[in-house]
Amino acid sequence: MRAVRFHEHGGPDVLTVDDVDEPEPGHGEVVVEVGAAGVNPVDTYFREGAYPVPSLPFVPGSDLAGTVVSVGDDVERFSLGDRVFGTGLGNGRSGTYAEQVAAPVDSLAHLSDDAELTDAAALALVGTTAWRALVHHAGVEPAERVLVHGGSGGVGHVAVQLARAMGARPLATASPGHHDALRDLGAESAFDYRRDDLAAAISEAGAPDVVLDTHMDRYLQLNANVAADGARIVGIGNDTAEGGFDDIGVTKSKELRYQFMSMFNTPDPSAVLAHLNELLVRGDVEPVVHDTYALEEADDAQRAVLNDSFLGKLVLVP
Ligand SMILES: NC(=O)c1ccc[n+]([C@@H]2O[C@H](COP(=O)([O-])OP(=O)(O)OC[C@H]3O[C@@H](n4cnc5c(N)ncnc54)[C@H](OP(=O)(O)O)[C@@H]3O)[C@@H](O)[C@H]2O)c1
């Protein structure tokens, strides 16, 4: 079968499509024929060597959606022919940019027949991230204001919809070209993150009770200044907080709660994915697939996911 691999760390050019052996399911695993694999920024961190891989060559990719073609020992939840989607692969084990993948069952959930494989692959990692941030960590309540930085991104555009589905009031920062689409997805207001009066504009819309932050070092102080008393601030971004706070006092007087998280630590990803499947088939969360790529175009997809401004997700279709 074909799989995208890198034999050394480096830029997108190190990605090659290789012929490799078909995987066998281990204990507690199934093999999935991949219909679609999501493309995420984290895939590029493993490729670059910023995040460790067990050995080289290595297949990147966290997300998949497809059909079970082989079932390992001690697997009761899944059978041959089941439609499934999953996330969390490509971290400590081989990833999903391949025609077939052996996946542990706790990284998978059943996918309803009327859901598209590309949508499911687009939703898995970003939906799990948004769920862990807004449900597990922030405990969003109806009518609360939820500020999502990078609202047009893979995580952001799903977080806006999830907040809306929870009865909350999403606000988003994004490039102006994506503001109309974000309002269509449920954002009450969208703000250009480049404007000089960003904090004043957010405050005018109302102090957020929750912030989902993809760029913590840029917005540490802004979040503290605009947040409501007792706000919960969940940081998922990869930036280093070089600046820190100019005024730590506001964080204390408002008794803010900061939470940093990694999607890979989600305790029961399969349960979260099962909820996401429900939201997907009800139409409460509709991932936007901006573009699809063949395995041979994985390098272009990884360039685009870091460099291009688009709303939604990129997906590989083997
Ligand atoms: N901790 C975790 O578990 C976890 C999980 C998933 C993702 N992440 C990280 O979270 C970040 C976002 O992931 P993603 O999948 O959503 O990435 P993505 O699809 O590439 O989206 C990035 C978004 O950031 C926006 N952006 C760029 N500069 C910005 C700024 N200065 N202020 C506000 N927004 C800005 C972009 O907006 P425009 O295109 O409109 O300019 C784009 O919408 C990445 O760093 C990723 O590695 C962490």
The ligand as a Tripos MOL2 file, in Angstrom:
@<TRIPOS>MOLECULE
LIG
   48    52     1     0     0
SMALL
NO_CHARGES

@<TRIPOS>ATOM
      1 N1         -2.9230   22.1650   22.4360 N.am      1 LIG1
      2 C1         -3.6340   21.4160   21.6070 C.2       1 LIG1
      3 O1         -4.1670   20.3710   21.9720 O.2       1 LIG1
      4 C2         -3.8240   21.8600   20.1830 C.ar      1 LIG1
      5 C3         -4.7510   21.1990   19.3650 C.ar      1 LIG1
      6 C4         -4.9540   21.6800   18.0760 C.ar      1 LIG1
      7 C5         -4.2340   22.7760   17.6040 C.ar      1 LIG1
      8 N2         -3.3150   23.3530   18.4170 N.ar      1 LIG1
      9 C6         -2.5510   24.5270   17.9520 C.3       1 LIG1
     10 O2         -3.4670   25.6040   17.8560 O.3       1 LIG1
     11 C7         -3.1070   26.4460   16.7660 C.3       1 LIG1
     12 C8         -4.3030   26.5480   15.7920 C.3       1 LIG1
     13 O3         -4.5620   25.2720   15.2400 O.3       1 LIG1
     14 P1         -5.4980   25.1590   13.9470 P.3       1 LIG1
     15 O4         -5.5830   23.7400   13.5600 O.co2     1 LIG1
     16 O5         -6.7520   25.9070   14.1500 O.co2     1 LIG1
     17 O6         -4.5910   25.9640   12.8810 O.3       1 LIG1
     18 P2         -4.9710   26.6470   11.5190 P.3       1 LIG1
     19 O7         -6.1220   25.9560   10.8800 O.co2     1 LIG1
     20 O8         -3.7050   26.8010   10.7610 O.co2     1 LIG1
     21 O9         -5.5100   28.0920   11.9330 O.3       1 LIG1
     22 C9         -4.6850   29.0820   12.4480 C.3       1 LIG1
     23 C10        -5.5370   30.3170   12.6190 C.3       1 LIG1
     24 O10        -4.7910   31.2930   13.3300 O.3       1 LIG1
     25 C11        -5.1700   32.5450   12.8390 C.3       1 LIG1
     26 N3         -4.1650   33.5470   13.1820 N.ar      1 LIG1
     27 C12        -2.9650   33.7570   12.6270 C.ar      1 LIG1
     28 N4         -2.3350   34.7770   13.2830 N.ar      1 LIG1
     29 C13        -3.1980   35.1820   14.2650 C.ar      1 LIG1
     30 C14        -3.1470   36.1990   15.2540 C.ar      1 LIG1
     31 N5         -2.0830   36.9850   15.4080 N.pl3     1 LIG1
     32 N6         -4.1980   36.3360   16.0760 N.ar      1 LIG1
     33 C15        -5.2920   35.5390   15.9680 C.ar      1 LIG1
     34 N7         -5.4010   34.5720   15.0500 N.ar      1 LIG1
     35 C16        -4.3590   34.3980   14.2060 C.ar      1 LIG1
     36 C17        -5.3620   32.3460   11.3520 C.3       1 LIG1
     37 O11        -6.2800   33.3360   10.9210 O.3       1 LIG1
     38 P3         -6.3580   33.9870    9.4890 P.3       1 LIG1
     39 O12        -6.1840   32.9000    8.4640 O.co2     1 LIG1
     40 O13        -7.7190   34.5880    9.4630 O.co2     1 LIG1
     41 O14        -5.2500   34.9960    9.4020 O.co2     1 LIG1
     42 C18        -5.9660   30.9480   11.3050 C.3       1 LIG1
     43 O15        -7.3510   31.0040   11.3350 O.3       1 LIG1
     44 C19        -1.8520   25.8200   16.1340 C.3       1 LIG1
     45 O16        -0.7350   26.4290   16.7330 O.3       1 LIG1
     46 C20        -1.9440   24.3750   16.5750 C.3       1 LIG1
     47 O17        -0.6850   23.7530   16.6080 O.3       1 LIG1
     48 C21        -3.0900   22.9160   19.6840 C.ar      1 LIG1
@<TRIPOS>BOND
     1     1     2 1
     2     2     3 2
     3     2     4 1
     4     4     5 ar
     5     4    48 ar
     6     5     6 ar
     7     6     7 ar
     8     7     8 ar
     9     8     9 1
    10     8    48 ar
    11     9    10 1
    12     9    46 1
    13    10    11 1
    14    11    12 1
    15    11    44 1
    16    12    13 1
    17    13    14 1
    18    14    15 2
    19    14    16 1
    20    14    17 1
    21    17    18 1
    22    18    19 2
    23    18    20 1
    24    18    21 1
    25    21    22 1
    26    22    23 1
    27    23    24 1
    28    23    42 1
    29    24    25 1
    30    25    26 1
    31    25    36 1
    32    26    27 ar
    33    26    35 ar
    34    27    28 ar
    35    28    29 ar
    36    29    30 ar
    37    29    35 ar
    38    30    31 1
    39    30    32 ar
    40    32    33 ar
    41    33    34 ar
    42    34    35 ar
    43    36    37 1
    44    36    42 1
    45    37    38 1
    46    38    39 2
    47    38    40 1
    48    38    41 1
    49    42    43 1
    50    44    45 1
    51    44    46 1
    52    46    47 1
@<TRIPOS>SUBSTRUCTURE
     1 LIG1         1 GROUP 0 **** ****
